[in-house]
């Protein structure tokens, strides 16, 4: 493998200094001579950076919704959608790795698995997929556990959206927005009716209608990410167990069935 560690004392350029390119290109340390490992390695790092970007954007959108700044929230939701689409395409280079190529370096992963990504877990929490048990795998690493628990306890993007509905007088019960945010959200018929009303009378609340559609876009893009992950793993591993101890494809299929913002989908059935 070529040595891309270009750190050279105080010598640099403005571009290298701004992006810390020397540091970034020195972070790849494949453990075998299998060429495909570098594709796997770099793609994983790119995904982590995109998880961080999405997590930051989702939290910004949440805060804008709490401030009732829907115009700005919608602008950032469009950006988040573009990031999600890029994230989904990162599976494309990984999907070109053949089973034999992956087998050549799989043992070096040990028990390492994408399911251990604390940045991805924080993103899922920010989008609303929460349960205290999901934070437990990170407990042995104190500083990671603190970050994950902070994301678990914070209100999600959907909590902020429901707050908008309630403040608009759309009939969202108080207990749906005043709750323990670390616990899984429980769908409520009144919330489904509120979203259905937004869709039936979209001219009455055009910005809330736009928010509903933007959240559906976000949900759709994330579902595509999960399903593309499933197809990629199935193509490379078949039905072998995952490196993290899961059942592999069958576990990913169950994960891919999850949807955020449940009443938004239920409202479509009700209309």
Backbone as a ProteinNet text record, in pm:
[ID]
protein_1_A
[PRIMARY]
XXXXXXXXXXXXXXXXXXXXXXXXXXXXXXXXXXXXXXXXXXXXXXXXXXXXXXXXXXXXXXXXXXXXXXXXXXXXXXXXXXXXXXXXXXXXXXXXXXXXXXXXXXXXXXXXXXXXXXXXXXXXXXXXXXXXXXXXXXXXXXXXXXXXXXXXXXXXXXXXXXXXXXXXXXXXXXXXXXXXXXXXXXXXXXXXXXXXXXXXXXXXXXXXXXXXXXXXXXXXXXXXXXXXXXXXXXXXXXXXXXXXXXXXXXXXXXXXXXXXXXXXXXXXXXX
[TERTIARY]
83.9	0	87.5	45.2	119.5	107.6	211.1	211	158.5	36.6	-24.3	-9.6	71.6	94.2	188.1	128.3	208.1	250.4	232.9	276.8	425.4	460.7	599.7	640	641	679.9	584.8	642.1	559.9	520.7	568.8	537.9	393.1	322	181.7	133	5.5	-62.6	-190	-255.2	-380	-484.2	-488.6	-586.5	-559.3	-432.6	-395.2	-426	-392.9	-414.8	-560.9	-644.5	-787.2	-855.4	-831.1	-898.1	-820.7	-703.1	-618.5	-599.1	-569.7	-556.3	-446.5	-338.4	-228.9	-274.9	-356.5	-410.5	-508.9	-598.8	-703.9	-647	-546.6	-491.3	-394.7	-367	-283.3	-363.1	-496.6	-583.4	-622.8	-571	-606.7	-497	-535.1	-437.5	-493.8	-512.5	-557.3	-461.6	-513.2	-432.8	-386.6	-426.7	-383	-332.9	-283.1	-239	-349.9	-471.2	-583.5	-624.8	-614.4	-647.1	-788.4	-884	-1023.5	-1044	-951.5	-968.8	-967.5	-889.5	-883.9	-1019	-1086.6	-1220.8	-1316	-1311.2	-1396.2	-1362.7	-1235.5	-1185.6	-1224.3	-1192.5	-1219.9	-1369.7	-1445.6	-1590.4	-1649.2	-1601.4	-1648.6	-1618.5	-1500.8	-1464.9	-1550.3	-1575.6	-1661.9	-1801.7	-1852.5	-1985	-1989.7	-1886.1	-1883.6	-1888.2	-1815.5	-1817.9	-1956.5	-2022.3	-2156.9	-2258.8	-2239.5	-2325.7	-2314.6	-2191.2	-2168.4	-2237.2	-2224.3	-2286.6	-2438.7	-2496.1	-2641	-2690.7	-2619.2	-2656.8	-2659.1	-2557.8	-2550.6	-2666	-2695.1	-2803.4	-2939.2	-2961.3	-3089.8	-3112.9	-3009.2	-3023.7	-3050.4	-2988.7	-3014.5	-3160.5	-3209.4	-3349.4	-3443.7	-3413.7	-3494.8	-3504.2	-3390.8	-3389.2	-3467.1	-3459.5	-3535.5	-3685.5	-3725.5	-3867.5	-3915.4	-3833.4	-3870.2	-3885.6	-3810.4	-3818.7	-3926.3	-4001.6	-4107.3	-4054.7	-3930.3	-3872.9	-3879.2	-3998.8	-4018.1	-3949.8	-3944.6	-3879.2	-3732.9	-3663.2	-3521.9	-3507.1	-3598.3	-3594	-3609.4	-3698.8	-3720.6	-3597.8	-3529.6	-3406.8	-3301.5	-3286.2	-3188.1	-3233.4	-3363.2	-3412.7	-3376.4	-3382.7	-3341.8	-3194.3	-3113.2	-2970	-2948.1	-3017.9	-3003.8	-3040.8	-3142.1	-3181	-3070.4	-3000	-2886.6	-2775.6	-2750.4	-2647.5	-2687.2	-2814.2	-2860.3	-2841.7	-2869.5	-2852.5	-2705.9	-2616.9	-2473.4	-2437.1	-2490.6	-2462.4	-2502.6	-2618.4	-2664.3	-2571.4	-2519.3	-2431	-2296.2	-2262.5	-2133.5	-2130.2	-2246.5	-2245.9	-2200.4	-2200.5	-2168.5	-2027.2	-1922.4	-1789.4	-1776.8	-1844.4	-1837.8	-1901.9	-2010.3	-2081.4	-1999.2	-1888.5	-1803	-1703.8	-1694.7	-1603.3	-1660.6	-1583.6	-1631.7	-1623.7	-1698.5	-1690.4	-1547.8	-1471	-1333.1	-1245.4	-1265.7	-1188	-1219.2	-1346.7	-1383.5	-1330.1	-1336.8	-1286.9	-1137.9	-1066	-921.2	-885.6	-978.8	-947.2	-1052.4	-1156.4	-1264.3	-1216	-1127.2	-1080.5	-1014.5	-956.9	-891.7	-991.5	-1119	-1220.7	-1252.1	-1227	-1263	-1412.1	-1450.7	-1592.9	-1637.5	-1549.7	-1586	-1704.1	-1799.5	-1920.9	-1977.9	-2044.6	-2109	-2212.6	-2268.1	-2368	-2306.1	-2172.5	-2103.7	-2076.7	-2118.7	-2094.2	-2172.5	-2102.7	-2173.2	-2226.9	-2167	-2219	-2350.6	-2357.1	-2482.2	-2591.3	-2555.8	-2655.8	-2711.2	-2624.8	-2672.8	-2765.3	-2734.1	-2820.1	-2957.4	-2961.1	-3089.3	-3169.9	-3104	-3172.5	-3228.1	-3149.3	-3193.1	-3314.4	-3322.8	-3436.9	-3558.3	-3536.6	-3650.3	-3656	-3559.8	-3558.6	-3484.4	-3559.5	-3496.4	-3540.3	-3446.8	-3472.2	-3345.4	-3358.4	-3239.1	-3144.8	-3199	-3113.6	-3015.9	-3051	-2964.1	-2835.3	-2834.7	-2714.5	-2619.3	-2667.3	-2588.1	-2457.6	-2453.5	-2326.7	-2211.5	-2242.2	-2138.1	-2090.4	-2152.5	-2119.6	-1971.4	-1905.1	-1764	-1669.3	-1711.4	-1626.6	-1691.1	-1641.2	-1707.4	-1741.1	-1644.5	-1669.1	-1768.1	-1768.3	-1866.8	-2005.5	-2012.2	-2140.2	-2205.4	-2125.5	-2178.7	-2244	-2178.2	-2233.8	-2363.4	-2361.8	-2479.4	-2596.6	-2569.7	-2676.4	-2733	-2647.9	-2696.6	-2793.2	-2759.5	-2847.7	-2976.8	-2966.9	-3085.4	-3182.9	-3131.5	-3216.7	-3272.4	-3210.7	-3254	-3380.8	-3463.8	-3580.3	-3535.4	-3612.9	-3579.7	-3639	-3605.3	-3662.5	-3814.4	-3865.3	-4010.7	-4076.7	-4010.5	-4063.7	-4082.2	-3984.7	-3993.5	-4106.6	-4124.6	-4232.1	-4369.2	-4383.6	-4511.3	-4538.5	-4432.5	-4448.9	-4506.5	-4463.5	-4518.3	-4667.9	-4707.5	-4849.2	-4931.3	-4879.6	-4953.7	-4967.9	-4862.2	-4869	-4958.9	-4980.3	-5072.1	-5217.2	-5239.6	-5376.1	-5434.6	-5350.3	-5395.3	-5431.2	-5445.2	-5500.7	-5403.2	-5275.2	-5177.5	-5183.2	-5208	-5217.9	-5087.5	-5100.3	-4983	-4884.7	-4936.9	-4845.4	-4760.2	-4796.2	-4715.8	-4591.2	-4594.4	-4479.5	-4410.3	-4477.5	-4419.3	-4398.6	-4285.8	-4262.8	-4114.5	-4082.1	-3942.4	-3886.8	-3802.5	-3753.8	-3661.6	-3613.1	-3525.4	-3603.8	-3735	-3817.8	-3870.3	-3899.2	-3954.2	-4084	-4101.2	-4223.8	-4339.1	-4453.9	-4572.5	-4670.5	-4700.1	-4792.8	-4929	-4995.2	-5124.1	-5220.6	-5345.1	-5445.4	-5467.3	-5459.7	-5482.2	-5372.4	-5251.1	-5140.8	-5162.5	-5205.7	-5235.7	-5344.9	-5446.5	-5555.1	-5504.3	-5409.4	-5352.6	-5279.9	-5198.4	-5128	-5227	-5330.9	-5431.9	-5500.8	-5526.5	-5587.8	-5495.2	-5366.2	-5268.8	-5273.7	-5287	-5290.4	-5422.4	-5531.6	-5662.6	-5680.5	-5621.9	-5638.3	-5501	-5425.6	-5286.9	-5274.4	-5379.1	-5372	-5385.8	-5442.7	-5458.5	-5325.4	-5242.5	-5110.8	-5006.5	-4978.5	-4887.9	-4747.1	-4697.9	-4562.2	-4556	-4662.5	-4665.5	-4680.9	-4757.5	-4770.2	-4634.1	-4560.2	-4425.7	-4333.8	-4349	-4270	-4302.3	-4430.4	-4471.4	-4407.7	-4410.1	-4351.7	-4199.7	-4136.8	-3991.1	-3950.9	-4029.7	-4001.8	-4020.9	-4122	-4141.7	-4024.3	-3971.9	-3853	-3735.6	-3717.1	-3607.8	-3623.3	-3745.3	-3776.1	-3747.2	-3790.2	-3771.2	-3622.6	-3546.1	-3403.1	-3331.9	-3372.3	-3306.7	-3342.1	-3466	-3505.5	-3424.2	-3396.5	-3313	-3171	-3118.1	-2984.8	-2982	-3081.4	-3084.1	-3098.4	-3186.2	-3210.1	-3089.3	-3022.5	-2901.2	-2791.8	-2784.8	-2691.9	-2722.1	-2849.7	-2891.4	-2849.2	-2877.6	-2844.7	-2694.2	-2618.1	-2472.3	-2416.2	-2463.7	-2417.3	-2458.2	-2580.2	-2627.6	-2540.8	-2501.5	-2419.6	-2280.6	-2223.9	-2086.6	-2080.9	-2170	-2163.6	-2262.2	-2363.2	-2468.9	-2544.8	-2559.2	-2633.9	-2544.3	-2417.7	-2327.8	-2365.3	-2330.7	-2352	-2269.5	-2316.7	-2242.9	-2122.3	-2024.6	-1903.8	-1934.2	-2043.8	-2078.5	-2161.3	-2180.5	-2255	-2402.1	-2447.4	-2587.1	-2605.5	-2730.7	-2759.4	-2730.6	-2683	-2645.5	-2763.3	-2788.6	-2890.7	-3029.2	-3064.8	-3198.8	-3216.7	-3110.1	-3116.1	-3129.2	-3052.3	-3060.1	-3196.8	-3259.2	-3392.6	-3494	-3481.3	-3570.6	-3547	-3420.5	-3386.5	-3443.3	-3435.6	-3480.6	-3631	-3704.5	-3850.2	-3892.9	-3802.5	-3838.2	-3859.5	-3958	-3982.2	-3990.6	-3936.2	-3951.1	-4088	-4126.8	-4245.4	-4371.3	-4410.1	-4513.5	-4648.2	-4694.8	-4828.4	-4832.8	-4716.2	-4713.1	-4749.8	-4706.8	-4742.7	-4886	-4925.5	-5062.3	-5164.2	-5129.4	-5222.2	-5255.8	-5161.4	-5186.9	-5293.7	-5293.8	-5396.6	-5532.5	-5530.9	-5656	-5721.4	-5641.9	-5697.6	-5773
-119.9	0	125.1	226.9	351.7	423.4	494.9	570.2	710.8	738.3	868.6	960.9	924.1	1012.3	1123.4	1240.1	1347.2	1452.1	1422.3	1516.8	1545.2	1670.6	1705.1	1828.5	1810.8	1921.1	2037.9	2158	2278.6	2311.1	2231.5	2257.7	2220.3	2309.4	2283.3	2382.3	2371.7	2470.9	2509	2614	2656.2	2544.9	2473.5	2365.4	2251.9	2210.1	2103	2145.6	2270.1	2317.1	2325.9	2373.4	2388.9	2254	2162	2031.6	1925.6	1960.8	1862.5	1738.4	1762.9	1653.5	1556.5	1608.9	1521	1423.4	1472.8	1385	1285.6	1337	1254	1137.7	1166.5	1062.3	970	1002.3	913.8	823	821.5	744.4	607.5	570	440.7	338.6	233.7	131.6	-9.4	-47.9	-184.4	-286	-403.1	-502.8	-618	-616.9	-723.1	-659.6	-744.2	-697.7	-708.7	-747.8	-758.7	-618.2	-588.8	-454.3	-408	-501.5	-463.7	-410	-442	-395.7	-243.3	-178.1	-31.9	28.8	-29.6	18.1	5.6	-109.1	-133.7	-36	-16	66.3	213.5	267.7	409.2	435.9	344.7	363.6	370.1	285.1	289.1	422.1	476.6	606.3	718.9	712.4	812.7	808.2	687.1	673.7	735.9	715.2	774.6	927.4	985.5	1131.2	1179.6	1105.1	1143	1123.6	1021.1	1006.3	1130.4	1175.5	1294.2	1416.7	1432.7	1546.6	1540.4	1423.3	1408.4	1431.3	1377.7	1396.2	1544.8	1616.7	1760.4	1834.1	1798.5	1864.1	1833.3	1708.7	1670.1	1744.8	1758.3	1833.4	1981.5	2035.3	2175.3	2191.7	2099.7	2104.2	2094.1	2003.3	1988.4	2120.5	2186.8	2312.7	2422	2423.8	2521.4	2497	2370.8	2339.5	2382.2	2360.7	2406.7	2558.9	2627.5	2773.9	2819.1	2725	2752.3	2823.3	2799.4	2854.1	2745.5	2724.2	2614.5	2640.1	2765.3	2795.1	2751	2786	2748.6	2598	2540.2	2395.4	2319.4	2366.2	2300.1	2312	2424.4	2441.6	2340	2320.5	2223.8	2080	2056.9	1922.7	1885.7	1982.3	1954.8	1917.2	1988.8	1957	1816.9	1785.5	1652.7	1543.2	1569.4	1471.3	1444.7	1549.7	1532.2	1450	1476.6	1400.2	1253.4	1227.3	1088.3	1015.1	1083.9	1018.9	985.1	1075.2	1046	926.4	923.1	813.2	678.8	673.8	548.4	503.3	598.2	560.3	506.3	527.8	476.2	323.9	259.8	113.1	61.8	147.1	100.4	44.3	113.8	51.9	-73.8	-77.1	-196.8	-315.5	-289.7	-399.4	-465.4	-402.8	-464.2	-563.8	-568.8	-662.8	-803.7	-895.8	-1032.7	-1108.2	-1219	-1298.3	-1342.2	-1379.6	-1424.2	-1308.8	-1191.1	-1074.7	-1040	-1041.9	-1008.9	-1113.5	-1239	-1346.7	-1331	-1265.4	-1249.2	-1155.9	-1069.9	-979.8	-981.5	-1062.7	-1060.1	-1096.3	-1192.6	-1233.6	-1118.4	-1024	-909.8	-815.8	-825.8	-741.9	-789	-917.5	-971.7	-955.6	-893.1	-870.2	-730.6	-657.2	-522.3	-528.5	-439.6	-439.8	-299.4	-269	-138.9	-113.5	-219.3	-200.7	-139.9	-136.7	-75.9	73.1	126.4	267.7	356.8	429.7	516.8	642.4	681.3	796.9	761.2	640.1	596.9	580.8	528.1	511.3	646.2	746.8	880.1	936.4	907.8	952.8	887.6	757.5	688	747	775.5	836.4	973.4	1052.6	1187.1	1182.4	1076.6	1060.5	1001.2	942.3	895.6	747.6	670.1	526.1	503.3	501.2	500.1	382.7	339.6	244.3	242.7	250.4	251.9	135.2	16.1	-101.1	-80.1	7.4	30.9	102.6	164.9	235.8	144.9	30.4	-55.7	-106.2	-141.9	-191.5	-92.1	35.1	138.1	168.5	106.8	136.2	113.7	9	-13.5	99.8	181	292.7	420.9	469.9	576.6	700.4	754.7	879.5	861	741.6	712	698.7	627.8	605.7	738.6	834.4	966.1	1034.5	1026.9	1088.1	1019.7	887.1	811.3	837.5	840.8	865.6	1006.9	1103	1239.8	1244	1171	1165.4	1091.4	988	911.7	998.8	1079	1158.5	1284.4	1325.7	1449.2	1424.7	1527.3	1511.1	1484.1	1406.3	1370.5	1472.2	1455.1	1538.3	1526.6	1405	1385.2	1450.3	1446.6	1516.4	1664.7	1722.7	1864.6	1888.7	1797.4	1812	1804.2	1713.9	1702.7	1828.3	1890.3	2017	2124.5	2125.8	2220.2	2195.7	2069.7	2036.7	2082.6	2058.9	2097	2249.3	2321.9	2468.2	2527.8	2452.7	2498	2461.5	2399.4	2364.6	2249.1	2154.7	2042.2	1918.4	1933.9	1826.3	1720.7	1751.2	1655.6	1659.2	1545.3	1542.9	1586.1	1646.8	1696.4	1585	1465.8	1358.9	1307.3	1340.9	1299	1385.7	1505.1	1595.1	1620.6	1588	1603.9	1464.7	1404.4	1265	1240.9	1117.8	1077.5	1049.1	1137.9	1125.4	1005.9	945.3	829.1	701.6	705.4	587.6	585	465.9	457.7	537.7	605.3	681.2	585.3	612.3	529.9	603.3	548.7	615.5	639.6	746.7	784.4	820.3	775.1	798.6	947.3	1028.9	1172.9	1236.7	1184.6	1237.2	1199.8	1077.4	1035.5	1123.5	1153.9	1240.3	1381.2	1428	1561.5	1567.5	1466.5	1463.8	1449.3	1368.1	1351.9	1485.2	1561.9	1694.7	1786.7	1780	1861.4	1828.7	1701	1660.5	1696.4	1680.9	1711.9	1862.1	1942.5	2088.7	2154.5	2112.3	2157.5	2307.8	2370.4	2515.3	2592.6	2528.3	2593.4	2601	2497.5	2493.3	2449.9	2532.4	2489.8	2456.7	2529.4	2501.5	2369.8	2337.4	2209.1	2094.4	2117.8	2017.4	1992.8	2099.8	2085.5	2010.6	2036.7	1964.4	1815.6	1783.2	1642.7	1570.7	1634.1	1572.2	1561.5	1662.2	1657.4	1545.9	1524.8	1415	1280.3	1271.9	1147.4	1121.2	1226.9	1212.1	1158.2	1214.3	1171.5	1023.9	986.1	847.3	754.9	798.6	719.6	700.6	808.4	799.9	707.5	713.5	628.2	481.2	456.6	319.7	266.9	352.4	311.1	278.3	359.7	332.5	193.5	165.1	36.8	-79.8	-63.3	-173.8	-196.7	-89.7	-104.9	-173.8	-142.8	-212	-361.7	-394.6	-535.2	-605.6	-544.2	-606.4	-622.8	-524.7	-531.8	-646.3	-658.1	-767	-902	-911.5	-1037.2	-1076.7	-978.7	-1005.8	-1055.2	-1000.6	-1036	-1157.4	-1160.1	-1263.8	-1377.5	-1358.2	-1458.4	-1455.6	-1571.3	-1578.2	-1619.6	-1581.6	-1604.7	-1512	-1548.2	-1457	-1330.1	-1218.9	-1093.8	-1095.8	-1009.8	-1006	-959.8	-885.6	-835.5	-931.8	-1054.4	-1154.2	-1162.2	-1082.2	-1088.8	-1205.3	-1227.6	-1333.5	-1289.4	-1167.2	-1120.6	-1065.9	-1123.2	-1071.1	-1071	-1176.3	-1181.3	-1070	-1038.1	-928	-794.3	-776.6	-652.6	-636	-746.8	-738.7	-686.8	-732.3	-683.7	-535.3	-495.1	-353.6	-268.7	-320.1	-244.5	-221	-300	-283.8	-168.7	-120.2	-10.6	119.6	198.1	329.9	434	552.1	664.4	730	817.6	902.4	819.9	726.5	627.6	685.2	791.1	842.2	911	954.3	1012.6	908.5	785.6	677.3	633	628	589.1	685.7	814.2	914.6	887.1	831	800.5	692.9	599.3	495.5	554.7	654	712.5	806.4	860.6	958.7	888.8
0	0	0	-76.4	-79.5	54.2	91.6	217	189.2	240.9	218.1	338.3	434.7	549.3	503.8	472.5	412.5	514.6	642.9	745.3	727.2	721.8	692	772.4	903.8	990.7	977.4	960.4	951.3	807.6	710	570.2	541.3	474.9	446.7	342	305.6	222.9	296.1	250	314	307.6	194.5	177.9	275.7	283.5	376.9	519.7	552.9	688.3	725.7	633	663	682.2	590.1	594.3	673.6	723.6	792.7	704.9	578.3	482.1	523.5	579.2	620.5	727.7	820.7	925.8	865	781.7	722.6	641.9	559	472.7	545.9	670.7	751.5	843	826.9	917	862.2	746.2	687.7	717.5	789.3	828.9	806	678.5	650.9	711.7	744.5	815.7	727.8	600.6	509.6	380	291.7	160.2	56.1	98	4.6	-42	-173	-222.3	-188.7	-184.9	-159.3	-18.3	72.5	210.1	218.1	133.7	138.1	99.6	1.2	-35.6	82.4	149.5	265.7	378	400.8	511.3	492.5	374.4	349.1	343.8	284.1	279.4	419.4	508.2	646.8	713.2	686.8	744.9	686.5	556.3	492.8	553.6	575.1	634.8	773.9	852.8	987	979.8	884.6	868.4	827.3	739.9	697.1	808.6	893.2	1011	1098.9	1118.2	1201.8	1141.7	1010.6	943.9	956.2	932.2	942	1083.8	1181.3	1321.5	1356.5	1311.3	1337.1	1270	1144.8	1071.5	1133.7	1172.1	1231.5	1362.2	1442.8	1567.8	1541.2	1437.1	1401.6	1358.2	1278.6	1233.5	1352.8	1443.8	1565.7	1641.2	1660.3	1735.1	1662.1	1530.2	1451.9	1464.7	1470.9	1489	1626.9	1728.4	1862.3	1864.8	1779.2	1770.8	1672	1614.9	1516.6	1391.8	1357.4	1234.3	1126.7	1073.4	978.7	845	802.5	674.8	676.8	783.4	793.1	814.5	893.3	916.2	785.1	699.7	571.1	481.6	491.1	411.9	453.8	583.7	632.3	606.9	605.1	572.2	428.7	338.7	200.1	194.8	271.4	274.9	331.2	439.4	500.6	401.9	319.5	218.8	118.7	78.4	-13.7	52.5	179.8	251.4	258.9	285.2	293.2	161	51.6	-78.8	-104.4	-66.5	-79.2	7.9	129.4	221.7	161.4	99.3	38.8	-73.2	-151	-262.3	-214.9	-87	-39.2	-38.1	-45.2	-51.2	-187.4	-289.7	-424.7	-436.6	-389.3	-398.7	-313.9	-199.3	-114.5	-185.2	-259.1	-325.9	-435.6	-477.3	-579.5	-519.6	-387.1	-321.3	-332.4	-384.2	-400.9	-268.1	-255.6	-132.3	-99.5	-202.2	-177.8	-129.8	-187.2	-143.7	1.8	37.1	174.8	271.7	231.3	317.6	346.1	254.2	270.7	386.3	427.1	539.7	650.2	634.9	734	873.8	885.8	1018.9	1094	1019.8	1084.6	1151.8	1112.6	1175	1316.8	1343.1	1473.5	1495.7	1606.3	1634.5	1591.9	1520.5	1475.8	1380	1400.7	1319.1	1313.5	1203	1190.5	1298.1	1354.9	1460.4	1586.4	1593.9	1707.6	1685.8	1572.7	1542.4	1638.3	1722.5	1817.3	1749.4	1636.7	1564	1495.9	1440.2	1377.8	1482.4	1600	1705.3	1748.8	1759.7	1795.9	1687.7	1561.7	1452.6	1462.2	1487.3	1501.7	1617.2	1728	1842	1803.4	1732.8	1694.4	1601.9	1521.4	1431.4	1501.9	1620.6	1699.7	1728.5	1680.9	1709	1839.8	1951.8	2083.5	2169.6	2253.5	2361.3	2445.7	2579.6	2665	2640.8	2606.8	2585.3	2469.6	2376.4	2261.5	2299.9	2416.7	2461.9	2538.2	2584.8	2672.5	2610.8	2481.9	2425.2	2435.1	2456.9	2460.3	2602.1	2702.3	2841.8	2874.4	2821	2855.8	2815	2719.4	2674.8	2727	2841	2913.9	2833.8	2759.6	2687.5	2573.2	2513.8	2409.3	2471.2	2583	2651.6	2689.8	2734.4	2771.1	2650.8	2536.2	2415.3	2373.1	2375.4	2333.5	2427.7	2557.8	2654.9	2640.2	2609.1	2587.6	2469	2362.2	2245.7	2278.6	2361.2	2400.2	2479	2570.1	2659.8	2593.9	2484.2	2417.7	2335.7	2318.2	2230.1	2087.2	2016.2	1878.6	1781.1	1655.4	1549.6	1548.7	1568.6	1566.3	1687	1802.5	1919.6	1888.1	1819.8	1783.5	1684.4	1589.2	1490.7	1557.7	1654.3	1725.5	1807.4	1858.5	1929	1838.3	1712.3	1615	1597.4	1581.3	1564.4	1684	1803.1	1923.7	1933.4	1905	1913.5	1805.5	1697.4	1592.6	1623.5	1737.9	1776.4	1698.3	1659.5	1577.2	1658.8	1789	1870.6	1917.5	1921.8	1974.4	2127.2	2192.5	2339.1	2405.9	2523	2595.6	2627.4	2661.9	2703.4	2587.3	2464.7	2349.1	2332.5	2390.1	2377.1	2511	2619.4	2753.2	2811.2	2780	2815	2839.5	2878	2893.6	2754.5	2705.7	2568	2546.9	2654.8	2641.2	2612.2	2633.2	2611	2467.7	2415.6	2280	2268.5	2158.4	2134.8	2108.3	2168.7	2148.9	2057.4	1940.6	1848.1	1912.6	1870.1	1927.2	1814.5	1828.6	1724.5	1699	1804.8	1787.8	1703.1	1714.3	1632.7	1486.4	1462.9	1325.5	1265.5	1346.2	1299	1269.1	1350.1	1327.2	1193.6	1165.9	1037.7	921.8	941.2	836.1	807.2	912.9	895.1	816.8	845.1	771.7	623	590.6	450.3	383.7	456.9	397.7	376.3	464.2	457.8	445	344.9	335.6	310.8	256	234.8	365.5	466.8	597.1	671.6	655.4	720.3	617.2	517	409.3	457.1	556.9	604.7	681.5	754.8	826.4	726.7	621	515.2	449.7	424.6	366.9	462.7	592.8	693	689.5	680.7	676.2	558	442.3	323.6	334.6	394.4	411.5	507.1	612.5	705.3	636.5	550.7	475.1	381.3	321.1	236.2	317.7	437.2	524.3	560.8	594.7	628.8	510.2	393	270.9	240.4	251.5	223.5	322.4	449	548.3	525.2	483.6	451.2	333.9	236.5	123.2	168.8	260.5	316.2	379.3	463.6	534.4	436.9	338.8	246.5	155.8	116.1	35.4	116.3	245.5	335.6	335.7	349.8	349.6	220.7	106.3	-21.9	-40	8.6	-3.5	78.9	202.9	289.4	232.2	181.6	122.7	3	-75.2	-193.9	-156.9	-49.3	-11.5	80.4	180.1	284.3	266.7	181.9	177.9	309.4	371	497	613.6	606.2	719.3	834.6	958	1071.7	1053.6	1111.3	1104.7	1196.3	1169.6	1252.7	1394.4	1412.2	1545.2	1627.2	1574.4	1649.1	1613.4	1515.8	1474	1376.3	1339.1	1242.4	1099.6	1082.8	950	872.3	754.8	664.7	728.1	800.3	860.5	963.2	1036.6	1133.4	1060.7	953.5	876.6	811.4	771.2	711.2	812.8	936	1041.8	1067.7	1071.5	1091.6	977.8	855.6	738.2	738.7	814.3	819.7	909.9	994.6	1085.8	1008.6	1054.2	996.4	1107.6	1081.8	1172.9	1150.5	1240	1225.3	1193.3	1281.7	1249.9	1208.2	1274.6	1240.7	1104.7	1056.1	921.8	816.5	838.6	747	771.4	899.5	932.2	876.1	871.9	819.3	673.5	600.2	459.9	445.2	538	536.5	572	662.2	710.9	609.8	517.6	422.9	309.9
[MASK]
+++++++++++++++++++++++++++++++++++++++++++++++++++++++++++++++++++++++++++++++++++++++++++++++++++++++++++++++++++++++++++++++++++++++++++++++++++++++++++++++++++++++++++++++++++++++++++++++++++++++++++++++++++++++++++++++++++++++++++++++++++++++++++++++++++++++++++++++

